[in-house]
Amino acid sequence: MATKPLPVGLRQGMERISGVNLQRVRVHYNSHKLGHVVKQKMGMVEPTMEVNGVAVNDDPRLEQHATELGEMAVKVGQAGRNFEHASQSTARL
């Protein structure tokens, strides 16, 4: 399955709320994993168990928090685009 860059608004929104540069992150669409990427880059996730030799965290609260981060990033990204568009329109007046 091919990966693609993050949609610009989502990437910019998540970068604004997290302070993490996501320019090089590529995703499988509809994977809902961006929140997990950010949390790992910020050192917020500690392994709780090992599966087939890979350290993982199985805390269900992390899934909910990652979903909330993604939803917030979309809103912030949309607000940023709307602000930039309004600023450009005002500058033309």
LOVO-316268 format. One record per atom (N, C-alpha, C, CB): residue number from 1; residue in one letter; atom name; x, y, z. Coordinates in Angstrom, 3 decimals. Glycine has a CB too. Layout:
! LOVO-316268
   resi   resn   name         px         py         pz
    NUM      A     CA          X          Y          Z
...
//
This chain:
! LOVO-316268
   resi   resn   name         px         py         pz
      1      M      N      0.840     -1.176      0.000
      1      M     CA      0.000      0.000      0.000
      1      M      C      0.890      1.245      0.000
      1      M     CB     -0.958     -0.006      1.219
      2      A      N      0.633      2.155     -0.890
      2      A     CA      1.457      3.357     -1.038
      2      A      C      1.190      4.360      0.084
      2      A     CB      1.197      4.014     -2.399
      3      T      N      2.232      5.072      0.444
      3      T     CA      2.082      6.133      1.437
      3      T      C      2.096      7.477      0.733
      3      T     CB      3.202      6.062      2.509
      4      K      N      1.519      8.469      1.394
      4      K     CA      1.445      9.817      0.830
      4      K      C      1.776     10.827      1.917
      4      K     CB      0.038     10.099      0.226
      5      P      N      2.169     12.036      1.518
      5      P     CA      2.389     13.083      2.524
      5      P      C      1.067     13.423      3.208
      5      P     CB      3.011     14.357      1.875
      6      L      N      1.165     13.969      4.391
      6      L     CA     -0.034     14.406      5.103
      6      L      C     -0.722     15.535      4.338
      6      L     CB      0.321     14.864      6.533
      7      P      N     -2.046     15.606      4.417
      7      P     CA     -2.726     16.778      3.859
      7      P      C     -2.187     18.033      4.548
      7      P     CB     -4.281     16.668      4.035
      8      V      N     -1.985     19.093      3.797
      8      V     CA     -1.321     20.292      4.315
      8      V      C     -2.010     20.850      5.553
      8      V     CB     -1.268     21.358      3.243
      9      G      N     -3.335     21.006      5.496
      9      G     CA     -4.049     21.579      6.647
      9      G      C     -3.898     20.746      7.896
      9      G     CB     -5.510     21.734      6.331
     10      L      N     -3.990     19.429      7.768
     10      L     CA     -3.825     18.531      8.908
     10      L      C     -2.411     18.622      9.450
     10      L     CB     -4.151     17.086      8.514
     11      R      N     -1.420     18.578      8.552
     11      R     CA     -0.024     18.658      8.989
     11      R      C      0.249     19.962      9.725
     11      R     CB      0.920     18.528      7.791
     12      Q      N     -0.179     21.079      9.143
     12      Q     CA      0.072     22.377      9.769
     12      Q      C     -0.647     22.491     11.108
     12      Q     CB     -0.367     23.511      8.841
     13      G      N     -1.869     21.976     11.176
     13      G     CA     -2.606     22.014     12.441
     13      G      C     -1.906     21.227     13.525
     13      G     CB     -4.006     21.479     12.250
     14      M      N     -1.463     20.008     13.198
     14      M     CA     -0.788     19.182     14.196
     14      M      C      0.553     19.787     14.583
     14      M     CB     -0.592     17.757     13.669
     15      E      N      1.258     20.384     13.623
     15      E     CA      2.527     21.043     13.944
     15      E      C      2.292     22.216     14.883
     15      E     CB      3.234     21.522     12.661
     16      R      N      1.209     22.958     14.677
     16      R     CA      0.914     24.113     15.549
     16      R      C      0.606     23.683     16.970
     16      R     CB     -0.263     24.912     14.995
     17      I      N     -0.178     22.606     17.127
     17      I     CA     -0.547     22.218     18.489
     17      I      C      0.525     21.399     19.199
     17      I     CB     -1.825     21.439     18.461
     18      S      N      1.436     20.783     18.440
     18      S     CA      2.436     19.917     19.077
     18      S      C      3.842     20.498     19.075
     18      S     CB      2.459     18.588     18.392
     19      G      N      4.146     21.380     18.119
     19      G     CA      5.506     21.877     17.987
     19      G      C      6.439     20.877     17.318
     19      G     CB      6.045     22.242     19.338
     20      V      N      5.893     19.780     16.783
     20      V     CA      6.687     18.731     16.145
     20      V      C      6.650     18.926     14.634
     20      V     CB      6.163     17.316     16.531
     21      N      N      7.826     18.906     13.980
     21      N     CA      7.910     19.034     12.535
     21      N      C      7.485     17.709     11.894
     21      N     CB      9.350     19.434     12.093
     22      L      N      6.441     17.769     11.074
     22      L     CA      5.902     16.565     10.444
     22      L      C      6.076     16.583      8.932
     22      L     CB      4.435     16.409     10.787
     23      Q      N      6.954     17.430      8.443
     23      Q     CA      7.172     17.598      7.004
     23      Q      C      7.490     16.273      6.308
     23      Q     CB      8.303     18.589      6.763
     24      R      N      8.246     15.405      6.953
     24      R     CA      8.703     14.170      6.298
     24      R      C      7.827     12.958      6.610
     24      R     CB     10.123     13.872      6.709
     25      V      N      6.766     13.149      7.395
     25      V     CA      5.895     12.030      7.751
     25      V      C      5.031     11.646      6.552
     25      V     CB      5.007     12.389      8.970
     26      R      N      4.964     10.359      6.289
     26      R     CA      4.117      9.839      5.209
     26      R      C      3.172      8.827      5.843
     26      R     CB      4.977      9.184      4.040
     27      V      N      1.953      8.766      5.336
     27      V     CA      0.933      7.929      5.965
     27      V      C      0.164      7.106      4.942
     27      V     CB     -0.031      8.787      6.760
     28      H      N     -0.470      6.073      5.463
     28      H     CA     -1.487      5.334      4.727
     28      H      C     -2.795      6.045      5.067
     28      H     CB     -1.517      3.769      5.110
     29      Y      N     -3.544      6.464      4.085
     29      Y     CA     -4.764      7.208      4.360
     29      Y      C     -5.757      6.378      5.142
     29      Y     CB     -5.392      7.681      3.073
     30      N      N     -6.514      7.062      5.990
     30      N     CA     -7.509      6.473      6.890
     30      N      C     -6.885      5.572      7.951
     30      N     CB     -8.521      5.683      6.092
     31      S      N     -5.612      5.805      8.280
     31      S     CA     -4.957      4.967      9.285
     31      S      C     -5.091      5.552     10.685
     31      S     CB     -3.486      4.789      8.941
     32      H      N     -5.430      6.837     10.859
     32      H     CA     -5.628      7.489     12.163
     32      H      C     -4.413      7.364     13.061
     32      H     CB     -6.834      6.898     12.864
     33      K      N     -3.223      7.404     12.503
     33      K     CA     -2.022      7.190     13.309
     33      K      C     -1.223      8.459     13.572
     33      K     CB     -1.144      6.189     12.637
     34      L      N     -1.604      9.591     13.031
     34      L     CA     -0.811     10.804     13.198
     34      L      C     -0.660     11.176     14.667
     34      L     CB     -1.445     11.955     12.432
     35      G      N     -1.715     11.061     15.438
     35      G     CA     -1.625     11.356     16.866
     35      G      C     -0.592     10.489     17.558
     35      G     CB     -2.973     11.168     17.527
     36      H      N     -0.500      9.234     17.135
     36      H     CA      0.491      8.326     17.723
     36      H      C      1.913      8.744     17.341
     36      H     CB      0.226      6.878     17.270
     37      V      N      2.102      9.158     16.100
     37      V     CA      3.425      9.608     15.647
     37      V      C      3.888     10.783     16.496
     37      V     CB      3.393     10.005     14.146
     38      V      N      3.008     11.760     16.687
     38      V     CA      3.360     12.953     17.457
     38      V      C      3.690     12.578     18.896
     38      V     CB      2.213     13.980     17.423
     39      K      N      2.858     11.747     19.508
     39      K     CA      3.099     11.359     20.893
     39      K      C      4.441     10.638     21.044
     39      K     CB      1.964     10.466     21.396
     40      Q      N      4.790      9.792     20.077
     40      Q     CA      6.068      9.098     20.139
     40      Q      C      7.231     10.072     19.961
     40      Q     CB      6.129      8.002     19.075
     41      K      N      7.101     11.011     19.015
     41      K     CA      8.175     11.987     18.791
     41      K      C      8.380     12.882     20.006
     41      K     CB      7.865     12.845     17.563
     42      M      N      7.299     13.113     20.782
     42      M     CA      7.395     13.953     21.972
     42      M      C      7.815     13.157     23.204
     42      M     CB      6.068     14.638     22.231
     43      G      N      8.010     11.845     23.054
     43      G     CA      8.428     11.002     24.176
     43      G      C      7.325     10.748     25.181
     43      G     CB      9.589     11.625     24.873
     44      M      N      6.072     10.810     24.746
     44      M     CA      4.931     10.656     25.653
     44      M      C      4.480      9.200     25.813
     44      M     CB      3.772     11.487     25.154
     45      V      N      5.045      8.288     25.042
     45      V     CA      4.577      6.905     25.050
     45      V      C      5.695      5.990     25.533
     45      V     CB      4.091      6.477     23.644
     46      E      N      5.418      5.259     26.593
     46      E     CA      6.361      4.285     27.123
     46      E      C      5.802      2.892     26.875
     46      E     CB      6.627      4.521     28.640
     47      P      N      6.633      1.934     26.513
     47      P     CA      6.139      0.571     26.290
     47      P      C      5.576     -0.032     27.579
     47      P     CB      7.265     -0.322     25.740
     48      T      N      4.496     -0.784     27.434
     48      T     CA      3.918     -1.487     28.581
     48      T      C      4.057     -2.998     28.435
     48      T     CB      2.444     -1.113     28.745
     49      M      N      4.394     -3.444     27.216
     49      M     CA      4.546     -4.879     26.972
     49      M      C      5.364     -5.101     25.705
     49      M     CB      3.161     -5.569     26.854
     50      E      N      5.634     -6.357     25.422
     50      E     CA      6.376     -6.702     24.214
     50      E      C      5.572     -7.722     23.412
     50      E     CB      7.789     -7.260     24.563
     51      V      N      5.486     -7.493     22.091
     51      V     CA      4.770     -8.404     21.203
     51      V      C      5.721     -8.791     20.076
     51      V     CB      3.453     -7.749     20.641
     52      N      N      6.023    -10.067     19.976
     52      N     CA      6.949    -10.568     18.951
     52      N      C      8.263     -9.784     18.933
     52      N     CB      6.291    -10.502     17.572
     53      G      N      8.759     -9.464     20.105
     53      G     CA     10.030     -8.764     20.215
     53      G      C      9.960     -7.264     20.003
     53      G     CB     10.973     -9.330     19.252
     54      V      N      8.753     -6.720     19.851
     54      V     CA      8.587     -5.278     19.636
     54      V      C      7.906     -4.670     20.853
     54      V     CB      7.761     -4.990     18.342
     55      A      N      8.503     -3.609     21.402
     55      A     CA      7.916     -2.920     22.546
     55      A      C      6.694     -2.137     22.094
     55      A     CB      8.946     -1.983     23.217
     56      V      N      5.574     -2.311     22.793
     56      V     CA      4.331     -1.611     22.453
     56      V      C      3.678     -1.093     23.726
     56      V     CB      3.357     -2.546     21.680
     57      N      N      2.760     -0.191     23.549
     57      N     CA      1.951      0.309     24.657
     57      N      C      0.505     -0.025     24.343
     57      N     CB      2.150      1.856     24.876
     58      D      N     -0.154     -0.748     25.231
     58      D     CA     -1.525     -1.193     24.982
     58      D      C     -2.563     -0.425     25.808
     58      D     CB     -1.639     -2.671     25.277
     59      D      N     -2.219      0.774     26.257
     59      D     CA     -3.139      1.593     27.052
     59      D      C     -4.229      2.168     26.140
     59      D     CB     -2.370      2.743     27.785
     60      P      N     -5.497      1.788     26.332
     60      P     CA     -6.572      2.268     25.451
     60      P      C     -6.785      3.779     25.525
     60      P     CB     -7.863      1.568     25.797
     61      R      N     -6.352      4.413     26.601
     61      R     CA     -6.508      5.871     26.707
     61      R      C     -5.656      6.589     25.662
     61      R     CB     -6.126      6.354     28.121
     62      L      N     -4.547      5.977     25.251
     62      L     CA     -3.692      6.589     24.230
     62      L      C     -4.411      6.667     22.893
     62      L     CB     -2.388      5.801     24.078
     63      E      N     -5.222      5.669     22.584
     63      E     CA     -5.985      5.673     21.332
     63      E      C     -6.974      6.833     21.323
     63      E     CB     -6.728      4.331     21.139
     64      Q      N     -7.675      7.029     22.422
     64      Q     CA     -8.634      8.128     22.517
     64      Q      C     -7.929      9.480     22.426
     64      Q     CB     -9.426      8.033     23.828
     65      H      N     -6.805      9.607     23.109
     65      H     CA     -6.067     10.868     23.073
     65      H      C     -5.538     11.154     21.670
     65      H     CB     -4.910     10.837     24.077
     66      A      N     -5.075     10.120     20.976
     66      A     CA     -4.585     10.303     19.608
     66      A      C     -5.720     10.763     18.688
     66      A     CB     -3.962      8.990     19.076
     67      T      N     -6.906     10.206     18.885
     67      T     CA     -8.073     10.626     18.099
     67      T      C     -8.394     12.085     18.374
     67      T     CB     -9.298      9.743     18.418
     68      E      N     -8.360     12.481     19.644
     68      E     CA     -8.633     13.876     20.014
     68      E      C     -7.598     14.818     19.407
     68      E     CB     -8.650     14.032     21.542
     69      L      N     -6.332     14.415     19.422
     69      L     CA     -5.280     15.237     18.811
     69      L      C     -5.535     15.425     17.320
     69      L     CB     -3.897     14.598     19.032
     70      G      N     -5.906     14.353     16.641
     70      G     CA     -6.187     14.438     15.210
     70      G      C     -7.348     15.377     14.917
     70      G     CB     -6.486     13.058     14.653
     71      E      N     -8.419     15.277     15.705
     71      E     CA     -9.575     16.153     15.508
     71      E      C     -9.199     17.613     15.751
     71      E     CB    -10.726     15.740     16.439
     72      M      N     -8.407     17.858     16.793
     72      M     CA     -7.973     19.219     17.096
     72      M      C     -7.082     19.763     15.984
     72      M     CB     -7.230     19.260     18.439
     73      A      N     -6.201     18.914     15.454
     73      A     CA     -5.288     19.343     14.383
     73      A      C     -6.066     19.755     13.142
     73      A     CB     -4.297     18.217     14.032
     74      V      N     -7.121     19.014     12.814
     74      V     CA     -7.941     19.370     11.653
     74      V      C     -8.559     20.742     11.861
     74      V     CB     -9.044     18.314     11.408
     75      K      N     -9.105     20.992     13.049
     75      K     CA     -9.726     22.294     13.341
     75      K      C     -8.705     23.422     13.280
     75      K     CB    -10.393     22.271     14.723
     76      V      N     -7.546     23.214     13.879
     76      V     CA     -6.504     24.242     13.882
     76      V      C     -5.998     24.483     12.467
     76      V     CB     -5.337     23.835     14.806
     77      G      N     -5.814     23.411     11.704
     77      G     CA     -5.369     23.544     10.313
     77      G      C     -6.371     24.298      9.468
     77      G     CB     -5.121     22.181      9.707
     78      Q      N     -7.668     24.021      9.647
     78      Q     CA     -8.707     24.723      8.905
     78      Q      C     -8.749     26.196      9.313
     78      Q     CB    -10.079     24.059      9.137
     79      A      N     -8.632     26.459     10.600
     79      A     CA     -8.640     27.840     11.079
     79      A      C     -7.455     28.599     10.511
     79      A     CB     -8.618     27.888     12.616
     80      G      N     -6.301     27.956     10.445
     80      G     CA     -5.112     28.596      9.889
     80      G      C     -5.282     28.926      8.418
     80      G     CB     -3.902     27.707     10.077
     81      R      N     -5.870     27.996      7.671
     81      R     CA     -6.105     28.254      6.241
     81      R      C     -7.123     29.371      6.061
     81      R     CB     -6.592     26.972      5.525
     82      N      N     -8.181     29.372      6.876
     82      N     CA     -9.200     30.424      6.781
     82      N      C     -8.595     31.777      7.135
     82      N     CB    -10.398     30.114      7.710
     83      F      N     -7.722     31.812      8.158
     83      F     CA     -7.071     33.056      8.556
     83      F      C     -6.158     33.556      7.448
     83      F     CB     -6.276     32.860      9.855
     84      E      N     -5.372     32.635      6.862
     84      E     CA     -4.455     33.027      5.794
     84      E      C     -5.232     33.554      4.579
     84      E     CB     -3.565     31.831      5.386
     85      H      N     -6.341     32.892      4.252
     85      H     CA     -7.169     33.316      3.106
     85      H      C     -7.766     34.696      3.391
     85      H     CB     -8.309     32.274      2.818
     86      A      N     -8.257     34.916      4.612
     86      A     CA     -8.837     36.214      4.976
     86      A      C     -7.770     37.307      4.944
     86      A     CB     -9.487     36.146      6.377
     87      S      N     -6.561     36.984      5.398
     87      S     CA     -5.473     37.961      5.396
     87      S      C     -5.101     38.335      3.978
     87      S     CB     -4.250     37.415      6.136
     88      Q      N     -5.071     37.361      3.082
     88      Q     CA     -4.738     37.645      1.686
     88      Q      C     -5.825     38.497      1.044
     88      Q     CB     -4.549     36.337      0.895
     89      S      N     -7.088     38.208      1.354
     89      S     CA     -8.194     38.984      0.803
     89      S      C     -8.151     40.415      1.304
     89      S     CB     -9.531     38.341      1.160
     90      T      N     -7.873     40.593      2.586
     90      T     CA     -7.804     41.936      3.170
     90      T      C     -6.645     42.709      2.587
     90      T     CB     -7.671     41.862      4.693
     91      A      N     -5.531     42.019      2.341
     91      A     CA     -4.342     42.703      1.796
     91      A      C     -4.613     43.255      0.396
     91      A     CB     -3.137     41.738      1.754
     92      R      N     -5.549     42.643     -0.331
     92      R     CA     -5.861     43.104     -1.678
     92      R      C     -6.746     44.348     -1.675
     92      R     CB     -6.536     41.998     -2.456
     93      L      N     -7.418     44.617     -0.572
     93      L     CA     -8.317     45.775     -0.500
     93      L      C     -7.560     47.032     -0.463
     93      L     CB     -9.209     45.702      0.691
//
